Every structure is written in C-alpha cells, then in structure tokens.
Amino acid sequence: MKSEVTRRRFLGTAATLGAGAVAAPAVASPPVHPPGWSGTARVEKIATTCEMCFWRCGVLASVSAGKVVRVEQGDTVDFTLINPPENKNSHAMDFHAAQADVLGEFAPIKPGESKHFKFEATTPGVFMYHCGASPMVQHIARGMYGVIIVDPKDKTNYPKADREYVLVQQQYFPDVENYGAMLENVGWKGSLVNGKILHYDPVHDPNATQVLEAKPGERVRIFFVNANINMPVALHPIGGIWDRVYINGNPRNTLYGIQTHEVAVAEGDTFDLVSPSDRPTNNAIVDHNMGAALRGAITVIMFKPDADPKKGRGELVVQ
C-alpha cells in the first residue's frame, strides 16, 4: 500500500485513523482523541494495491497485512480509497464493521480512480476488513486484510483488561496465482499468526524470538480474527480455560468458562484469559485443528512476575 498520511506514516494496508489510536497487528491500544474531538473519527487517505510488496516468502512464509484500526462505538469512520493509475487490478474495501451498500461503497474501483465513503461504527466488536475486488481469494491471500476494533460504550460485563493482544490467523498458499487450488483448499503449506509461521513459539521454532507476556493473575484480552481462506479455527489455550469469550467481540454475547471456541472464516471474537495469581504459568494458544496447529498456529503466552511492562499495552509492536 502507498499511503498519504499527514500526521503519522505507517507501512501496510490500512485505514489510518487520526482520532483513534492505531496499533500494529500484534497489540491494540485504547482510542485516543485529540483536543476538540467531537465524536467523529477522522480518517486519513490511503491507497491500496496488490502489485506492491505485501507478499514475501523467505525461509519462513510471511504476509504483511494491514494495521489495526481502533474506534469507539458511535464513531464515524470517514474512509478514502485510492487506486493509483500504475496499478493493474481493481480494488475495493469491505469493512465488516460497516452497514453499507455492497454495490455502492463496497464496489471496486479501477486503476486511477478513488472512492470516498463514511459509516458509523454502531456495533461493538472485533471485525475483519479486506479488499473485496475479484478475485477476492487472491487479494486476501496476498495480505490485503486487517482488523478494526470497535470498543463498546457500555462496559457492563466487560471488565478492564490488564493487557491486550491482537492475533490474526491466515492460511499460507505459496502459489497465490492458482485460483482454483485455493477455492478447493489445496496447496496451503502453513498457518500464519500475525503474518508468520510459529510467530510467537520459540518452543517449536528456535528462530522465533518473541512470546506474549503478562504477570500471573492478570486479565489478558485476545482480539482474534480468522483470516483463513476456507477453514474455521478451534481456538484453545493449552493449560488454561477461556474465562470469557465475547462472540464477535461484543460484550452482549458473552460465554463463560470455555475450553475451545470455534471461530468461523472471516469472524472476529474476543477472548479473556486469566492465569493463576499464585505462581508463574505458561499457555499455548492453538488452533486445535491439528493440521493448522502443526503448520504454525501456536502462540506461547508466559505469565511471569518479570513480564515486560510494555507488552500488551499502548502501541507496542510485537513482530
């Protein structure tokens, strides 16, 4: 993506909010409103293209997806999509947090065109956004997706989290040009978490240098989006039990004491994990579909007294 941003500059495929804080794909932060804020989230212009370097493949598969956008329920998202004339493909933006016209706001634009629309974020939760132009399967597989979090106004039944992380899972298809194979779910070689296989799992990959961290007894909130092309995710914290699961990330849809929860394709859910407070413990957040877990969908979280105080807070990037 090529972005036109006046206040901040970010790489990736994203709508960059001026009124809402923006975090990279691993960590979310609460909305931060500037002086004089009137309740409308201001959005900078962005441009998006499939032809630029979102897709890269090295020793480990890697996809560079969009940034996390965070607003409050009731905010108005003002969005501009620019498709540079040097592009070859049409592009579109599909915000799952929006109520819009699929043949209007979400319709694709050709190279050299732009589109502007607004929507009010009326429903709290965690949502996927992605390029909606055809062939959509290729655009998503190339990393043209991201997360938008809409924080609820009513915090009843939504206890404050001590730390927050965003996890996005995606199937890795080495040959994104093979449109038919992706439709048949053939040829995928890995499960990516925030763009990499075994991203936060040094137990199974000695090259993985990071884990999620928290102190014993802290409430950790996981904003999870399933960006797989075809497969649901059976999200399970090995060695733990989800204290709460907020279906679609909405506190009105709360489940308690859940061992494993299935996240549908293109769905976002929010998970609270609380460890024992009397001792250090470790958990592995996995997709219990073994074909996905053993292809990379394992994330280690360590609850320890000396947890990094910056992780899971503010705009810290875990990558």
GUFITOR-291842 format. One record per residue (C-alpha): residue number from 1; chain; y, x, z. Coordinates in nm, 3 decimals, padded with zeros to 5 digits. Layout:
N
node k: NUM | c: A | c2: Y | c1: X | c3: Z
...
//
This chain:
319
node k: 1 | c: A | c2: 00.000 | c1: 00.000 | c3: 00.000
node k: 2 | c: A | c2: 00.353 | c1: 00.104 | c3: -00.067
node k: 3 | c: A | c2: 00.586 | c1: -00.037 | c3: 00.198
node k: 4 | c: A | c2: 00.960 | c1: -00.096 | c3: 00.209
node k: 5 | c: A | c2: 01.040 | c1: -00.077 | c3: 00.579
node k: 6 | c: A | c2: 01.387 | c1: -00.030 | c3: 00.721
node k: 7 | c: A | c2: 01.319 | c1: 00.020 | c3: 01.093
node k: 8 | c: A | c2: 00.976 | c1: 00.179 | c3: 01.101
node k: 9 | c: A | c2: 00.739 | c1: 00.328 | c3: 00.850
node k: 10 | c: A | c2: 00.364 | c1: 00.267 | c3: 00.864
node k: 11 | c: A | c2: 00.081 | c1: 00.351 | c3: 00.628
node k: 12 | c: A | c2: -00.174 | c1: 00.084 | c3: 00.543
node k: 13 | c: A | c2: -00.197 | c1: -00.268 | c3: 00.413
node k: 14 | c: A | c2: 00.011 | c1: -00.478 | c3: 00.649
node k: 15 | c: A | c2: 00.298 | c1: -00.708 | c3: 00.715
node k: 16 | c: A | c2: 00.523 | c1: -00.503 | c3: 00.942
node k: 17 | c: A | c2: 00.700 | c1: -00.720 | c3: 01.197
node k: 18 | c: A | c2: 01.041 | c1: -00.641 | c3: 01.331
node k: 19 | c: A | c2: 01.029 | c1: -00.884 | c3: 01.622
node k: 20 | c: A | c2: 00.662 | c1: -00.849 | c3: 01.708
node k: 21 | c: A | c2: 00.521 | c1: -00.515 | c3: 01.810
node k: 22 | c: A | c2: 00.285 | c1: -00.358 | c3: 01.558
node k: 23 | c: A | c2: -00.022 | c1: -00.160 | c3: 01.656
node k: 24 | c: A | c2: -00.277 | c1: 00.028 | c3: 01.454
node k: 25 | c: A | c2: -00.626 | c1: -00.115 | c3: 01.417
node k: 26 | c: A | c2: -00.767 | c1: 00.002 | c3: 01.750
node k: 27 | c: A | c2: -00.513 | c1: -00.113 | c3: 02.008
node k: 28 | c: A | c2: -00.296 | c1: -00.422 | c3: 02.038
node k: 29 | c: A | c2: 00.032 | c1: -00.449 | c3: 02.224
node k: 30 | c: A | c2: 00.232 | c1: -00.749 | c3: 02.353
node k: 31 | c: A | c2: 00.521 | c1: -00.884 | c3: 02.148
node k: 32 | c: A | c2: 00.848 | c1: -00.701 | c3: 02.197
node k: 33 | c: A | c2: 01.157 | c1: -00.898 | c3: 02.099
node k: 34 | c: A | c2: 01.495 | c1: -00.730 | c3: 02.031
node k: 35 | c: A | c2: 01.825 | c1: -00.840 | c3: 02.188
node k: 36 | c: A | c2: 01.942 | c1: -01.169 | c3: 02.040
node k: 37 | c: A | c2: 01.595 | c1: -01.276 | c3: 01.936
node k: 38 | c: A | c2: 01.599 | c1: -01.650 | c3: 01.862
node k: 39 | c: A | c2: 01.229 | c1: -01.725 | c3: 01.844
node k: 40 | c: A | c2: 01.175 | c1: -01.632 | c3: 01.481
node k: 41 | c: A | c2: 00.967 | c1: -01.326 | c3: 01.399
node k: 42 | c: A | c2: 01.136 | c1: -01.117 | c3: 01.134
node k: 43 | c: A | c2: 00.916 | c1: -00.950 | c3: 00.877
node k: 44 | c: A | c2: 00.987 | c1: -00.651 | c3: 00.658
node k: 45 | c: A | c2: 00.899 | c1: -00.645 | c3: 00.288
node k: 46 | c: A | c2: 00.572 | c1: -00.487 | c3: 00.188
node k: 47 | c: A | c2: 00.395 | c1: -00.404 | c3: -00.135
node k: 48 | c: A | c2: 00.021 | c1: -00.402 | c3: -00.178
node k: 49 | c: A | c2: -00.205 | c1: -00.256 | c3: -00.444
node k: 50 | c: A | c2: -00.576 | c1: -00.198 | c3: -00.498
node k: 51 | c: A | c2: -00.505 | c1: 00.107 | c3: -00.711
node k: 52 | c: A | c2: -00.381 | c1: 00.324 | c3: -00.426
node k: 53 | c: A | c2: -00.589 | c1: 00.519 | c3: -00.178
node k: 54 | c: A | c2: -00.723 | c1: 00.256 | c3: 00.059
node k: 55 | c: A | c2: -01.080 | c1: 00.356 | c3: -00.020
node k: 56 | c: A | c2: -01.204 | c1: 00.702 | c3: 00.056
node k: 57 | c: A | c2: -01.553 | c1: 00.836 | c3: 00.101
node k: 58 | c: A | c2: -01.632 | c1: 01.167 | c3: 00.263
node k: 59 | c: A | c2: -01.904 | c1: 01.286 | c3: 00.498
node k: 60 | c: A | c2: -01.871 | c1: 00.951 | c3: 00.673
node k: 61 | c: A | c2: -01.781 | c1: 00.633 | c3: 00.496
node k: 62 | c: A | c2: -01.423 | c1: 00.535 | c3: 00.567
node k: 63 | c: A | c2: -01.199 | c1: 00.243 | c3: 00.477
node k: 64 | c: A | c2: -00.828 | c1: 00.235 | c3: 00.551
node k: 65 | c: A | c2: -00.748 | c1: -00.126 | c3: 00.638
node k: 66 | c: A | c2: -00.421 | c1: -00.295 | c3: 00.730
node k: 67 | c: A | c2: -00.227 | c1: -00.275 | c3: 01.052
node k: 68 | c: A | c2: -00.246 | c1: -00.521 | c3: 01.338
node k: 69 | c: A | c2: 00.034 | c1: -00.778 | c3: 01.338
node k: 70 | c: A | c2: 00.112 | c1: -00.949 | c3: 01.668
node k: 71 | c: A | c2: 00.333 | c1: -01.252 | c3: 01.728
node k: 72 | c: A | c2: 00.367 | c1: -01.531 | c3: 01.984
node k: 73 | c: A | c2: 00.262 | c1: -01.890 | c3: 01.929
node k: 74 | c: A | c2: 00.556 | c1: -02.070 | c3: 01.770
node k: 75 | c: A | c2: 00.695 | c1: -01.765 | c3: 01.592
node k: 76 | c: A | c2: 00.782 | c1: -01.799 | c3: 01.225
node k: 77 | c: A | c2: 00.631 | c1: -01.530 | c3: 01.005
node k: 78 | c: A | c2: 00.856 | c1: -01.452 | c3: 00.708
node k: 79 | c: A | c2: 00.650 | c1: -01.265 | c3: 00.451
node k: 80 | c: A | c2: 00.726 | c1: -01.098 | c3: 00.118
node k: 81 | c: A | c2: 00.453 | c1: -00.965 | c3: -00.110
node k: 82 | c: A | c2: 00.548 | c1: -00.720 | c3: -00.386
node k: 83 | c: A | c2: 00.307 | c1: -00.620 | c3: -00.661
node k: 84 | c: A | c2: 00.452 | c1: -00.306 | c3: -00.825
node k: 85 | c: A | c2: 00.466 | c1: -00.311 | c3: -01.205
node k: 86 | c: A | c2: 00.248 | c1: 00.001 | c3: -01.233
node k: 87 | c: A | c2: -00.048 | c1: -00.189 | c3: -01.088
node k: 88 | c: A | c2: -00.332 | c1: -00.319 | c3: -01.299
node k: 89 | c: A | c2: -00.451 | c1: -00.609 | c3: -01.083
node k: 90 | c: A | c2: -00.310 | c1: -00.932 | c3: -00.947
node k: 91 | c: A | c2: -00.282 | c1: -00.963 | c3: -00.570
node k: 92 | c: A | c2: -00.233 | c1: -01.232 | c3: -00.308
node k: 93 | c: A | c2: -00.212 | c1: -01.268 | c3: 00.068
node k: 94 | c: A | c2: -00.429 | c1: -01.509 | c3: 00.265
node k: 95 | c: A | c2: -00.327 | c1: -01.539 | c3: 00.630
node k: 96 | c: A | c2: -00.598 | c1: -01.721 | c3: 00.824
node k: 97 | c: A | c2: -00.333 | c1: -01.794 | c3: 01.089
node k: 98 | c: A | c2: -00.128 | c1: -01.998 | c3: 00.841
node k: 99 | c: A | c2: -00.135 | c1: -02.357 | c3: 00.723
node k: 100 | c: A | c2: -00.023 | c1: -02.327 | c3: 00.363
node k: 101 | c: A | c2: -00.093 | c1: -02.419 | c3: 00.001
node k: 102 | c: A | c2: -00.376 | c1: -02.217 | c3: -00.150
node k: 103 | c: A | c2: -00.233 | c1: -02.289 | c3: -00.497
node k: 104 | c: A | c2: 00.120 | c1: -02.209 | c3: -00.382
node k: 105 | c: A | c2: 00.187 | c1: -01.950 | c3: -00.112
node k: 106 | c: A | c2: -00.161 | c1: -01.801 | c3: -00.139
node k: 107 | c: A | c2: -00.175 | c1: -01.794 | c3: -00.519
node k: 108 | c: A | c2: -00.198 | c1: -01.447 | c3: -00.681
node k: 109 | c: A | c2: 00.091 | c1: -01.266 | c3: -00.841
node k: 110 | c: A | c2: 00.074 | c1: -01.034 | c3: -01.140
node k: 111 | c: A | c2: 00.198 | c1: -00.673 | c3: -01.154
node k: 112 | c: A | c2: 00.575 | c1: -00.667 | c3: -01.147
node k: 113 | c: A | c2: 00.602 | c1: -00.994 | c3: -00.955
node k: 114 | c: A | c2: 00.682 | c1: -01.077 | c3: -00.594
node k: 115 | c: A | c2: 00.630 | c1: -01.374 | c3: -00.367
node k: 116 | c: A | c2: 00.804 | c1: -01.488 | c3: -00.051
node k: 117 | c: A | c2: 00.689 | c1: -01.749 | c3: 00.196
node k: 118 | c: A | c2: 00.712 | c1: -01.843 | c3: 00.563
node k: 119 | c: A | c2: 00.473 | c1: -02.004 | c3: 00.806
node k: 120 | c: A | c2: 00.484 | c1: -02.098 | c3: 01.171
node k: 121 | c: A | c2: 00.210 | c1: -01.945 | c3: 01.385
node k: 122 | c: A | c2: 00.121 | c1: -02.272 | c3: 01.558
node k: 123 | c: A | c2: -00.234 | c1: -02.192 | c3: 01.669
node k: 124 | c: A | c2: -00.308 | c1: -01.909 | c3: 01.915
node k: 125 | c: A | c2: -00.592 | c1: -01.672 | c3: 01.845
node k: 126 | c: A | c2: -00.706 | c1: -01.367 | c3: 01.654
node k: 127 | c: A | c2: -00.718 | c1: -01.405 | c3: 01.277
node k: 128 | c: A | c2: -00.806 | c1: -01.211 | c3: 00.966
node k: 129 | c: A | c2: -00.564 | c1: -01.168 | c3: 00.678
node k: 130 | c: A | c2: -00.672 | c1: -01.032 | c3: 00.340
node k: 131 | c: A | c2: -00.597 | c1: -01.011 | c3: -00.029
node k: 132 | c: A | c2: -00.701 | c1: -01.341 | c3: -00.184
node k: 133 | c: A | c2: -00.690 | c1: -01.247 | c3: -00.551
node k: 134 | c: A | c2: -01.002 | c1: -01.238 | c3: -00.765
node k: 135 | c: A | c2: -01.245 | c1: -01.071 | c3: -00.732
node k: 136 | c: A | c2: -01.182 | c1: -01.117 | c3: -00.361
node k: 137 | c: A | c2: -01.509 | c1: -00.948 | c3: -00.263
node k: 138 | c: A | c2: -01.392 | c1: -00.620 | c3: -00.417
node k: 139 | c: A | c2: -01.046 | c1: -00.636 | c3: -00.264
node k: 140 | c: A | c2: -01.185 | c1: -00.692 | c3: 00.086
node k: 141 | c: A | c2: -01.449 | c1: -00.422 | c3: 00.038
node k: 142 | c: A | c2: -01.169 | c1: -00.181 | c3: -00.055
node k: 143 | c: A | c2: -01.000 | c1: -00.241 | c3: 00.279
node k: 144 | c: A | c2: -00.739 | c1: -00.498 | c3: 00.181
node k: 145 | c: A | c2: -00.755 | c1: -00.689 | c3: 00.509
node k: 146 | c: A | c2: -00.614 | c1: -00.677 | c3: 00.858
node k: 147 | c: A | c2: -00.568 | c1: -00.863 | c3: 01.186
node k: 148 | c: A | c2: -00.296 | c1: -01.095 | c3: 01.309
node k: 149 | c: A | c2: -00.294 | c1: -01.186 | c3: 01.679
node k: 150 | c: A | c2: -00.108 | c1: -01.498 | c3: 01.789
node k: 151 | c: A | c2: -00.058 | c1: -01.483 | c3: 02.165
node k: 152 | c: A | c2: -00.074 | c1: -01.822 | c3: 02.341
node k: 153 | c: A | c2: 00.230 | c1: -01.971 | c3: 02.507
node k: 154 | c: A | c2: 00.013 | c1: -02.137 | c3: 02.769
node k: 155 | c: A | c2: -00.157 | c1: -01.863 | c3: 02.969
node k: 156 | c: A | c2: -00.365 | c1: -02.108 | c3: 03.172
node k: 157 | c: A | c2: -00.728 | c1: -01.997 | c3: 03.165
node k: 158 | c: A | c2: -00.616 | c1: -01.669 | c3: 03.007
node k: 159 | c: A | c2: -00.596 | c1: -01.403 | c3: 03.281
node k: 160 | c: A | c2: -00.387 | c1: -01.098 | c3: 03.210
node k: 161 | c: A | c2: -00.593 | c1: -00.813 | c3: 03.069
node k: 162 | c: A | c2: -00.565 | c1: -00.461 | c3: 03.208
node k: 163 | c: A | c2: -00.641 | c1: -00.310 | c3: 02.867
node k: 164 | c: A | c2: -00.675 | c1: -00.444 | c3: 02.514
node k: 165 | c: A | c2: -00.855 | c1: -00.313 | c3: 02.207
node k: 166 | c: A | c2: -00.891 | c1: -00.441 | c3: 01.853
node k: 167 | c: A | c2: -01.225 | c1: -00.390 | c3: 01.679
node k: 168 | c: A | c2: -01.285 | c1: -00.482 | c3: 01.315
node k: 169 | c: A | c2: -01.633 | c1: -00.458 | c3: 01.164
node k: 170 | c: A | c2: -01.698 | c1: -00.429 | c3: 00.792
node k: 171 | c: A | c2: -01.994 | c1: -00.359 | c3: 00.565
node k: 172 | c: A | c2: -01.970 | c1: -00.036 | c3: 00.367
node k: 173 | c: A | c2: -02.055 | c1: -00.069 | c3: -00.001
node k: 174 | c: A | c2: -02.038 | c1: 00.273 | c3: -00.175
node k: 175 | c: A | c2: -02.017 | c1: 00.109 | c3: -00.518
node k: 176 | c: A | c2: -01.737 | c1: -00.146 | c3: -00.494
node k: 177 | c: A | c2: -01.739 | c1: -00.187 | c3: -00.871
node k: 178 | c: A | c2: -02.082 | c1: -00.352 | c3: -00.852
node k: 179 | c: A | c2: -01.952 | c1: -00.702 | c3: -00.802
node k: 180 | c: A | c2: -02.291 | c1: -00.869 | c3: -00.844
node k: 181 | c: A | c2: -02.462 | c1: -00.647 | c3: -00.588
node k: 182 | c: A | c2: -02.205 | c1: -00.731 | c3: -00.322
node k: 183 | c: A | c2: -02.249 | c1: -01.102 | c3: -00.386
node k: 184 | c: A | c2: -02.623 | c1: -01.058 | c3: -00.333
node k: 185 | c: A | c2: -02.564 | c1: -00.836 | c3: -00.028
node k: 186 | c: A | c2: -02.742 | c1: -00.547 | c3: -00.199
node k: 187 | c: A | c2: -02.644 | c1: -00.182 | c3: -00.169
node k: 188 | c: A | c2: -02.450 | c1: -00.174 | c3: 00.156
node k: 189 | c: A | c2: -02.509 | c1: 00.153 | c3: 00.339
node k: 190 | c: A | c2: -02.322 | c1: 00.131 | c3: 00.665
node k: 191 | c: A | c2: -02.135 | c1: -00.073 | c3: 00.923
node k: 192 | c: A | c2: -01.777 | c1: 00.038 | c3: 00.978
node k: 193 | c: A | c2: -01.588 | c1: -00.019 | c3: 01.302
node k: 194 | c: A | c2: -01.214 | c1: 00.025 | c3: 01.252
node k: 195 | c: A | c2: -01.289 | c1: 00.196 | c3: 00.924
node k: 196 | c: A | c2: -01.564 | c1: 00.442 | c3: 01.020
node k: 197 | c: A | c2: -01.936 | c1: 00.451 | c3: 01.092
node k: 198 | c: A | c2: -02.004 | c1: 00.512 | c3: 01.465
node k: 199 | c: A | c2: -01.629 | c1: 00.547 | c3: 01.511
node k: 200 | c: A | c2: -01.642 | c1: 00.537 | c3: 01.892
node k: 201 | c: A | c2: -02.001 | c1: 00.650 | c3: 01.953
node k: 202 | c: A | c2: -02.044 | c1: 01.019 | c3: 02.038
node k: 203 | c: A | c2: -02.392 | c1: 00.937 | c3: 02.171
node k: 204 | c: A | c2: -02.530 | c1: 00.886 | c3: 01.820
node k: 205 | c: A | c2: -02.275 | c1: 01.087 | c3: 01.624
node k: 206 | c: A | c2: -02.167 | c1: 01.425 | c3: 01.768
node k: 207 | c: A | c2: -01.866 | c1: 01.419 | c3: 01.534
node k: 208 | c: A | c2: -01.727 | c1: 01.107 | c3: 01.700
node k: 209 | c: A | c2: -01.466 | c1: 01.231 | c3: 01.943
node k: 210 | c: A | c2: -01.341 | c1: 00.905 | c3: 02.093
node k: 211 | c: A | c2: -01.458 | c1: 00.618 | c3: 02.312
node k: 212 | c: A | c2: -01.283 | c1: 00.317 | c3: 02.456
node k: 213 | c: A | c2: -01.178 | c1: 00.373 | c3: 02.817
node k: 214 | c: A | c2: -01.091 | c1: 00.171 | c3: 03.126
node k: 215 | c: A | c2: -01.117 | c1: 00.204 | c3: 03.503
node k: 216 | c: A | c2: -01.400 | c1: 00.038 | c3: 03.699
node k: 217 | c: A | c2: -01.327 | c1: -00.328 | c3: 03.763
node k: 218 | c: A | c2: -01.052 | c1: -00.356 | c3: 03.501
node k: 219 | c: A | c2: -01.048 | c1: -00.653 | c3: 03.264
node k: 220 | c: A | c2: -01.080 | c1: -00.525 | c3: 02.908
node k: 221 | c: A | c2: -00.993 | c1: -00.765 | c3: 02.628
node k: 222 | c: A | c2: -01.151 | c1: -00.706 | c3: 02.287
node k: 223 | c: A | c2: -00.988 | c1: -00.872 | c3: 01.987
node k: 224 | c: A | c2: -01.273 | c1: -00.874 | c3: 01.736
node k: 225 | c: A | c2: -01.267 | c1: -00.964 | c3: 01.367
node k: 226 | c: A | c2: -01.571 | c1: -00.979 | c3: 01.141
node k: 227 | c: A | c2: -01.455 | c1: -00.849 | c3: 00.803
node k: 228 | c: A | c2: -01.808 | c1: -00.824 | c3: 00.664
node k: 229 | c: A | c2: -01.858 | c1: -00.943 | c3: 00.309
node k: 230 | c: A | c2: -02.164 | c1: -01.154 | c3: 00.390
node k: 231 | c: A | c2: -02.309 | c1: -01.102 | c3: 00.738
node k: 232 | c: A | c2: -02.234 | c1: -01.261 | c3: 01.077
node k: 233 | c: A | c2: -02.209 | c1: -01.033 | c3: 01.381
node k: 234 | c: A | c2: -02.409 | c1: -01.081 | c3: 01.702
node k: 235 | c: A | c2: -02.168 | c1: -00.910 | c3: 01.943
node k: 236 | c: A | c2: -02.333 | c1: -00.790 | c3: 02.264
node k: 237 | c: A | c2: -02.217 | c1: -00.548 | c3: 02.538
node k: 238 | c: A | c2: -02.528 | c1: -00.347 | c3: 02.628
node k: 239 | c: A | c2: -02.536 | c1: -00.309 | c3: 03.005
node k: 240 | c: A | c2: -02.286 | c1: -00.590 | c3: 03.054
node k: 241 | c: A | c2: -02.213 | c1: -00.960 | c3: 03.011
node k: 242 | c: A | c2: -01.903 | c1: -01.104 | c3: 02.847
node k: 243 | c: A | c2: -01.700 | c1: -01.250 | c3: 03.134
node k: 244 | c: A | c2: -01.524 | c1: -01.482 | c3: 02.890
node k: 245 | c: A | c2: -01.542 | c1: -01.547 | c3: 02.518
node k: 246 | c: A | c2: -01.244 | c1: -01.719 | c3: 02.359
node k: 247 | c: A | c2: -01.367 | c1: -01.874 | c3: 02.034
node k: 248 | c: A | c2: -01.114 | c1: -01.797 | c3: 01.761
node k: 249 | c: A | c2: -00.921 | c1: -01.617 | c3: 02.036
node k: 250 | c: A | c2: -00.789 | c1: -01.949 | c3: 02.167
node k: 251 | c: A | c2: -00.795 | c1: -01.998 | c3: 02.548
node k: 252 | c: A | c2: -00.867 | c1: -02.370 | c3: 02.494
node k: 253 | c: A | c2: -01.207 | c1: -02.267 | c3: 02.355
node k: 254 | c: A | c2: -01.349 | c1: -02.062 | c3: 02.644
node k: 255 | c: A | c2: -01.711 | c1: -01.978 | c3: 02.717
node k: 256 | c: A | c2: -01.819 | c1: -01.806 | c3: 03.041
node k: 257 | c: A | c2: -02.093 | c1: -01.555 | c3: 03.117
node k: 258 | c: A | c2: -02.214 | c1: -01.493 | c3: 02.762
node k: 259 | c: A | c2: -02.467 | c1: -01.222 | c3: 02.677
node k: 260 | c: A | c2: -02.435 | c1: -01.235 | c3: 02.297
node k: 261 | c: A | c2: -02.196 | c1: -01.432 | c3: 02.079
node k: 262 | c: A | c2: -02.221 | c1: -01.474 | c3: 01.703
node k: 263 | c: A | c2: -01.903 | c1: -01.414 | c3: 01.506
node k: 264 | c: A | c2: -01.907 | c1: -01.571 | c3: 01.160
node k: 265 | c: A | c2: -01.786 | c1: -01.393 | c3: 00.848
node k: 266 | c: A | c2: -01.403 | c1: -01.384 | c3: 00.844
node k: 267 | c: A | c2: -01.389 | c1: -01.515 | c3: 01.202
node k: 268 | c: A | c2: -01.196 | c1: -01.364 | c3: 01.488
node k: 269 | c: A | c2: -01.292 | c1: -01.406 | c3: 01.855
node k: 270 | c: A | c2: -01.164 | c1: -01.256 | c3: 02.179
node k: 271 | c: A | c2: -01.397 | c1: -01.111 | c3: 02.442
node k: 272 | c: A | c2: -01.327 | c1: -01.019 | c3: 02.805
node k: 273 | c: A | c2: -01.544 | c1: -00.755 | c3: 02.970
node k: 274 | c: A | c2: -01.516 | c1: -00.677 | c3: 03.342
node k: 275 | c: A | c2: -01.722 | c1: -00.391 | c3: 03.483
node k: 276 | c: A | c2: -01.840 | c1: -00.346 | c3: 03.844
node k: 277 | c: A | c2: -01.549 | c1: -00.219 | c3: 04.051
node k: 278 | c: A | c2: -01.755 | c1: -00.007 | c3: 04.292
node k: 279 | c: A | c2: -01.884 | c1: 00.258 | c3: 04.052
node k: 280 | c: A | c2: -01.837 | c1: 00.413 | c3: 03.706
node k: 281 | c: A | c2: -02.038 | c1: 00.245 | c3: 03.431
node k: 282 | c: A | c2: -02.071 | c1: 00.263 | c3: 03.054
node k: 283 | c: A | c2: -02.136 | c1: -00.007 | c3: 02.796
node k: 284 | c: A | c2: -02.217 | c1: -00.004 | c3: 02.427
node k: 285 | c: A | c2: -02.063 | c1: -00.290 | c3: 02.230
node k: 286 | c: A | c2: -02.304 | c1: -00.351 | c3: 01.944
node k: 287 | c: A | c2: -02.384 | c1: -00.587 | c3: 01.663
node k: 288 | c: A | c2: -02.732 | c1: -00.689 | c3: 01.780
node k: 289 | c: A | c2: -02.834 | c1: -00.734 | c3: 01.420
node k: 290 | c: A | c2: -03.029 | c1: -00.408 | c3: 01.423
node k: 291 | c: A | c2: -02.967 | c1: -00.342 | c3: 01.056
node k: 292 | c: A | c2: -02.597 | c1: -00.328 | c3: 01.133
node k: 293 | c: A | c2: -02.615 | c1: -00.152 | c3: 01.471
node k: 294 | c: A | c2: -02.827 | c1: 00.133 | c3: 01.339
node k: 295 | c: A | c2: -02.597 | c1: 00.165 | c3: 01.040
node k: 296 | c: A | c2: -02.295 | c1: 00.228 | c3: 01.261
node k: 297 | c: A | c2: -02.189 | c1: -00.086 | c3: 01.453
node k: 298 | c: A | c2: -02.195 | c1: 00.071 | c3: 01.800
node k: 299 | c: A | c2: -01.885 | c1: 00.123 | c3: 02.017
node k: 300 | c: A | c2: -01.903 | c1: 00.301 | c3: 02.354
node k: 301 | c: A | c2: -01.670 | c1: 00.196 | c3: 02.635
node k: 302 | c: A | c2: -01.655 | c1: 00.409 | c3: 02.950
node k: 303 | c: A | c2: -01.536 | c1: 00.264 | c3: 03.281
node k: 304 | c: A | c2: -01.436 | c1: 00.567 | c3: 03.488
node k: 305 | c: A | c2: -01.177 | c1: 00.647 | c3: 03.757
node k: 306 | c: A | c2: -01.001 | c1: 00.905 | c3: 03.539
node k: 307 | c: A | c2: -00.967 | c1: 00.679 | c3: 03.234
node k: 308 | c: A | c2: -00.676 | c1: 00.773 | c3: 03.011
node k: 309 | c: A | c2: -00.389 | c1: 00.551 | c3: 03.135
node k: 310 | c: A | c2: -00.252 | c1: 00.519 | c3: 02.781
node k: 311 | c: A | c2: -00.567 | c1: 00.391 | c3: 02.612
node k: 312 | c: A | c2: -00.578 | c1: 00.019 | c3: 02.553
node k: 313 | c: A | c2: -00.206 | c1: -00.018 | c3: 02.623
node k: 314 | c: A | c2: 00.113 | c1: -00.010 | c3: 02.424
node k: 315 | c: A | c2: 00.096 | c1: 00.117 | c3: 02.069
node k: 316 | c: A | c2: -00.150 | c1: 00.400 | c3: 02.119
node k: 317 | c: A | c2: -00.359 | c1: 00.458 | c3: 01.807
node k: 318 | c: A | c2: -00.729 | c1: 00.521 | c3: 01.857
node k: 319 | c: A | c2: -00.859 | c1: 00.652 | c3: 01.527
//
